[in-house]
Amino acid sequence: MNIGLIVYSQTGHTNSVAVKLQKKLTAAGHSAILEQITITGNTPAQPGKFQLSKIPTADSYDAIIFGAPVQAFSLNPVMKAYMGQLSSLKGKKVALLVTKQIPILWLGGTGAIARMKRECESRGATVIGTEIIAWASLKREQSINRSVENLSKLF
Ligand SMILES: Cc1cc2nc3c(=O)[nH]c(=O)nc-3n(C[C@H](O)[C@H](O)[C@H](O)COP(=O)(O)O)c2cc1C
């Protein structure tokens, strides 16, 4: 399958998971292309105070894994802006990956996934899996490996 991993990662956590996932998908025989969303402006990005500078297109992929961090108990504003400008995702399978700091449920991970899911489904995608990784978890490596395994098995 032709899979795009489209990621915004401010400090590298989400990207490091995406790299592992890309390797796993490639080893399983898929085409897996990792593309970064980039911005101009200050980081951490604040709503209205940055511009998307690299805007990966989703058109050429059969399936897409979107990855982004939580920021201020919500989906990072860069991924919000990126998803807001996406055109149709009709017929595409989508999986969602979020990283956050604190391993407590109500600190933004679930809400970030819900926001991404709404954005994708409203454009006609089928969301087939979601994963949240808490970076400060004592079991972080296990959690990363489990999430990479779960996401790679979807395709
Ligand atoms: C400005 C800012 C706000 C953040 N807000 C939250 C938050 O509300 N909840 C949380 O669990 N983590 C929060 N974090 C932590 C990041 O979500 C976490 O470190 C994430 O793994 C970073 O991913 P990245 O390296 O791919 O950017 C915040 C980080 C920054 C920089």
The ligand as a Tripos MOL2 file, in Angstrom:
@<TRIPOS>MOLECULE
LIG
   31    33     1     0     0
SMALL
NO_CHARGES

@<TRIPOS>ATOM
      1 C1          3.4860   24.9120   24.3570 C.3       1 LIG1
      2 C2          3.3200   23.4730   24.7540 C.ar      1 LIG1
      3 C3          2.1280   23.0640   25.3340 C.ar      1 LIG1
      4 C4          1.9610   21.7310   25.7320 C.ar      1 LIG1
      5 N1          0.7740   21.3510   26.2910 N.ar      1 LIG1
      6 C5          0.5970   20.0550   26.6860 C.ar      1 LIG1
      7 C6         -0.6400   19.6260   27.2700 C.ar      1 LIG1
      8 O1         -1.5890   20.3900   27.4040 O.2       1 LIG1
      9 N2         -0.7520   18.3270   27.6550 N.ar      1 LIG1
     10 C7          0.2870   17.4250   27.5210 C.ar      1 LIG1
     11 O2          0.1310   16.2510   27.9060 O.2       1 LIG1
     12 N3          1.4600   17.8010   26.9380 N.ar      1 LIG1
     13 C8          1.6380   19.0910   26.5250 C.ar      1 LIG1
     14 N4          2.8240   19.4800   25.9380 N.ar      1 LIG1
     15 C9          3.8750   18.4720   25.7440 C.3       1 LIG1
     16 C10         3.9230   17.9250   24.3070 C.3       1 LIG1
     17 O3          2.6380   17.5440   23.8530 O.3       1 LIG1
     18 C11         4.8190   16.6680   24.2560 C.3       1 LIG1
     19 O4          6.0920   16.9530   24.7480 O.3       1 LIG1
     20 C12         4.8890   16.1160   22.8490 C.3       1 LIG1
     21 O5          5.3880   14.7990   22.8830 O.3       1 LIG1
     22 C13         5.7760   16.9670   21.9570 C.3       1 LIG1
     23 O6          5.8140   16.3920   20.6770 O.3       1 LIG1
     24 P1          6.8200   16.9080   19.5430 P.3       1 LIG1
     25 O7          8.2320   16.7270   20.0790 O.co2     1 LIG1
     26 O8          6.5510   16.0020   18.3970 O.co2     1 LIG1
     27 O9          6.5150   18.3260   19.2790 O.co2     1 LIG1
     28 C14         3.0050   20.7880   25.5320 C.ar      1 LIG1
     29 C15         4.2000   21.2290   24.9350 C.ar      1 LIG1
     30 C16         4.3640   22.5440   24.5480 C.ar      1 LIG1
     31 C17         5.6470   22.9600   23.9040 C.3       1 LIG1
@<TRIPOS>BOND
     1     1     2 1
     2     2     3 ar
     3     2    30 ar
     4     3     4 ar
     5     4     5 ar
     6     4    28 ar
     7     5     6 ar
     8     6     7 ar
     9     6    13 1
    10     7     8 2
    11     7     9 ar
    12     9    10 ar
    13    10    11 2
    14    10    12 ar
    15    12    13 ar
    16    13    14 ar
    17    14    15 1
    18    14    28 ar
    19    15    16 1
    20    16    17 1
    21    16    18 1
    22    18    19 1
    23    18    20 1
    24    20    21 1
    25    20    22 1
    26    22    23 1
    27    23    24 1
    28    24    25 2
    29    24    26 1
    30    24    27 1
    31    28    29 ar
    32    29    30 ar
    33    30    31 1
@<TRIPOS>SUBSTRUCTURE
     1 LIG1         1 GROUP 0 **** ****
